[in-house]
Amino acid sequence: MINHHLSDEILWAYATGSLPAGHALLVSCHLELCDGCKGRLAEAEALAGAMLQTAEQQKPSDDMFDLLMARVEGEPAVPAAAYTVEPRAEKGVPSALWDVLGYGFNDIKWKMVGPGIRQFILPIKPSEGESARLLKLSPGFVTPEHSHHAQR
Amino acid sequence: MQLKSNDGESENCLTSAELSALLQSLGEHRSREVFRQLFEFFAPRLKTYFLKGGATAELSEELIQETFVIVWRKAEMFDSRKASASTWIYTIARNLRIDRFRKERRYLYKDDQFFANELVGEGSQLDDHHQSQLSEQVEKVLPLLPAEQSKIIKLAFYEDASHSKIAQHLELPLGTVKSRMRLALARLRKLLEGVEL
């Protein structure tokens, strides 16, 4: 059902954390469902890592490493098994969207906005000048779409 | 304040392969000395990253510390086949910055998701060879981009400026910013394919 992929400039914005919140949610949902774009995100993050590695240097305080050591020494290691993602609560609902809704598509309280179109305003705090909503287009299948009006 | 390689000992250059080996070793042995080497390499670079992102000197140092607390705790999860040490540490620093400054986005950039999903998934199209040399290549290739293009790439990286913020800042139409960024990334990809070390 996905016939649309993320552009390079959107992936770069997502990788650098500079995409507005609602748009970032849409991208996150897409990434969960699209391995191709996930691979391209890994490339964008690798580029960002390379930029960090080659960034200019500014000296931190002299005592910082000792302070840091004092903080972590004696901490037990965290076993790798502690980092598994919880199973998705409902099939077909991207986990980032689930985090926002707390329930699946069936429980959404849609509002009619036009013939065959219902919408649901997402309960997230959007970035400035942005709003994020789900649209349900009838008939038949549910097509979750977020509209994101770029600030002009 | 800028650190210069004036006295020989502070040159602070390690290759990507060396950095990844250090991080892997930290995960296995938790050696203070290895941790110090990673700290000495990355802390001055992270400082630039956080300062340019708008943090005060004090907050930058706090964020550097927090980054390394996570590095210490999670080093065991690092897998050099999935990401370079720089990418891994970048992701931690980025998430901390979002957590601090962009609270409305924090739930999308969670470390546990990154560690579980991204590093365990096989989705990356980067092969090992390409990945291990990427930083060295980027260093060569980034200066080859036209200034107007590299500026846009860097504004997103350092200041997490959105497309529309960049447009305001540079007094350009939003469409121009997006197309310039797209061109820059395409150009970068092409240059990276062609570069030999």
Interface residues (C-beta under 8 A of the other chain):
Chain A: S7 D8 E9 W12 A13 T16 G17 S18 L19 P20 A21 A24 L25 S28 D35 K38 G39 R40 A42 E43 E45 A46 L47 A48 G49 A50 M51 L52 Q53 T54 A55 E56 Q57 Q58 K59 P60 S61 M64 F65 L67 L68 M69 R71 V72 E73 E75 A77 V78 P79 A80 Y83 T84 V85 A96 D99 V100 I124 K125 P126 S127 G129 A150 Q151 R152
Chain B: M1 Q2 L3 N12 S16 L19 R30 R32 F35 R36 F39 E40 F42 A43 P44 R45 L46 K47 T48 Y49 L51 E61 I64 Q65 F68 V69 W72 R73 K74 E76 M77 A83 S84 S86 T87 W88 I89 Y90 T91 A93 R94 N95 R97 I98 R102 K103 E104 R105 Y107 L108 Y109 D112 Q113 F115 A116 N117 E118 G121 G123 S124 Q125 L126 Q131 L134 S135 Q137 V138 E139 L142 I153 K154 A156 F157 E159 D160 A161 S162 H163 S164 K165 L174 K178 M181 R182 L185 A186 L188
